[in-house]
Every structure is written in structure tokens, then in C-alpha cells.
Amino acid sequence: MKYSKKQFWRAASHIFHCLVSEESPTQLKQPFEVWWHCDRLIQKCQQAQRRGWNLAALKLERELKTSLAQLIQQLTTLHGKLSSDSPQQISSIGELYAELLALEEEFGEVNLDLRTQSISVITERIELEAIYLGPFEICLDYGNQNTNGSLHYRVIARDPNPAITNDGVTHPHVQSEVVCEGEGRLAIRRSLEQGRLFDFFTMVASLLRTYNSDSPYVALSDWDSVECTECADVIAANSQTRCENCEITLCTGCAKDCSDCDCPFCHECLSYCDSCHGQCCSSCLRQCIQCHADCCQRCLLENERCSDCDAQEIEETNEEKQETHTAEAKPVTATAVQPDSLGETVVPA
């Protein structure tokens, strides 16, 4: 949208009065909250290492690294305030007007909202190390002030491709629309305090076009990576697998295949065959009709008996056959038959 010179002048006037009203004696704010959070993470990490929870310790170390970067930023701001030995020179309305015209020429378009007191520009589509991140809108809410006294601004992904592990991270250095300014924090803060709008917007845009592997919220190498639900290890998207039953994300080390269907499962969704003790999913297990043991397909025979019950039945059948054969083969002793009238005396009639 094209704006008239009058609208640009009104915006410059509003910004000037906001900067003048916010000019006050330096207030020092100590970063206790972030310091305590870092201290707590260190204690948790040490505890995990003592208990041998190595993967949990690695996850805590990654979180600690991000929190330490935030602590460094706040300490840098505090140091900058203490080091400043001259009053801030605020741009005049005319200079602010010229800054806005220069922004329109640099970015092609400047969005003004006099009602909400905001100015925004949109960068080109940004791609870092072959990972598409899309264009970003840098929005300066000049009517809003941060706790450190500087004007508030946001960095908004217009075509977001967030990290898989954290959908609030739309850029390695942007989380929840807040940019990690790193070493440029002091320069960006001073440009806002002095009303050097062109310097502010171009510095933030330049920051979005670069990647610092030492202090990202999520590293580009892990952008398309996910965490294993069981061990919390970070795995590449093309190396992940899912439990066939509960569909949680698993690494190759935590995923176990059913011995019958060969589908991957987590340890909670796998059972054991009572016969061979192999790991098997509940869908592949069947009960023996005789002893009711849970058996895999290899251990359950066609007669729906487990191998133990089938062997026992065969043994009992063989014993019955053996007893019958023995009974039939035993000789029969003949009973002596006495002849008629043996040993009787003839009596005369």
C-alpha cells in the first residue's frame, strides 16, 4: 500500500513524541530471573549426570545453552547502560520522516498503522543452509515500551517453517516472535532509543539473513529433527520411526520389532511370549487352549496348543499306547480241567 507524504509525516511526529516521552533517567534492571533459571538448570543437569541419565543431561544442556544466551543479552544491555557517558541524541521529526522514506526505498514497501502505532517492513524469502524459512515481517510497535526502556518490536514469520522440535522457533534466532540479537543487541537498542529507524530495520533484517551456530534456539542441523519420546535423544526426521500402537516417535535404538509381524513398537506396547520369551505385540499373541499361556505364532501349533502342551499330550498318548501294547502282549495262564469221574469208586447197583 502506498502512503502519502502527509501520512509519513504524521507517523514521524507520533514516533518523535513517543521517544521524547520515554526519555528518562537510566533504570538498571538486574537479570535475576534468568540467572536463577540457569542455576536451576545446572543443578538438574548435574543430578542427571550423577544418576547416569546421559540423554536427559544432554537435553538439559541444550536448554541451558539457550538460557545462558538470554542472560548474556541482558548483561550486555546492562553493561551498555552503565558505559553510556553521553545523553541520547533523538532524531528530529524531519529526520524521522527521511528515515521512513529511506525504508520504503530499501524494502519496497512500509506498512504504517497510525491507530495501533506500528511500522513494519517485510524481508525477502530467507533460506539458510538449504533450509527454507520464508519472509519475515519486522514490526516496530513504537507506542509500546520494553521493560529495559527500549521500543518493542516483533519478528513475525509470514510463511512459517518452524523447527519440528519447537513450533515457536521460526528462525534459529527467533522464538515466539522475539529475536536473539547476540552481539548486535547494544547497536539495535541504541538505534531505537535515538530513532534511527533505517539502521534498526536494516540491522534486524541482516541478522535474519545470517546464522550463528554458537547461540541458536534450534540449530539448523536439528531443524528437521525430532526428539525420541523415550530417551529424549534428537534424531533426524528421516531416521525416526513410530510405535505401531501408540504412535509415539522413537529412535532406532528404542524401537523394537515384533518377532512375528516385524512392526516397530515402544517397550510399553510389547509383550513376551510365555513359551520362547521373545518380544511380541499383543495383536500377534494367541492363548493356548489348554494352559492359556500367551504364545507367538511360532510357538502356537496348528492344534492351537503351545509346544509344551503339545509335547505333554504326545507323551501322554505314547504312554497310553505303551500300556495297551503291554496288556495285549502278556501270556494268559490256562486253568487245569479235571476229567470226569476222576478218582470215584464204582458202587454196585
Number of C-alpha atoms within 10 A of each C-alpha: 6 10 12 7 11 10 15 20 18 14 22 23 16 17 25 23 14 18 21 13 9 16 16 9 8 12 12 13 12 11 15 10 10 17 16 11 14 20 15 12 19 16 12 16 20 15 13 17 15 11 9 11 14 15 15 16 22 17 16 18 17 13 15 19 17 17 20 17 19 20 19 16 20 18 15 17 19 19 13 16 16 12 9 10 8 6 8 13 11 18 21 16 19 12 16 25 23 16 19 21 17 15 19 16 10 14 15 11 17 20 16 21 12 14 7 11 16 19 20 19 22 21 22 12 13 17 15 15 9 8 13 15 21 19 18 24 18 22 20 22 18 22 18 17 15 9 10 16 18 20 21 19 21 17 24 21 22 15 13 17 17 22 22 17 15 14 12 16 24 27 34 24 23 22 20 15 20 15 21 23 21 18 11 14 19 17 16 20 20 18 22 23 21 19 27 19 25 19 17 19 24 18 18 19 21 11 17 24 15 14 16 12 13 11 19 21 25 26 18 19 11 16 21 18 21 23 20 21 15 15 16 17 17 19 19 14 16 9 11 17 19 19 21 15 16 11 12 14 21 27 24 13 9 18 21 21 19 22 18 16 12 11 16 23 26 23 15 10 16 20 19 18 25 17 16 12 12 15 19 26 27 17 13 16 20 19 17 22 13 11 11 12 18 22 27 30 18 13 20 24 15 8 9 17 22 28 17 14 18 17 12 12 13 12 12 12 12 12 12 12 12 12 11 11 11 10 10 9 8 8 7 6 6 6 6 6 6 7 7 7 8 7 7 7 7 7 5 4 3
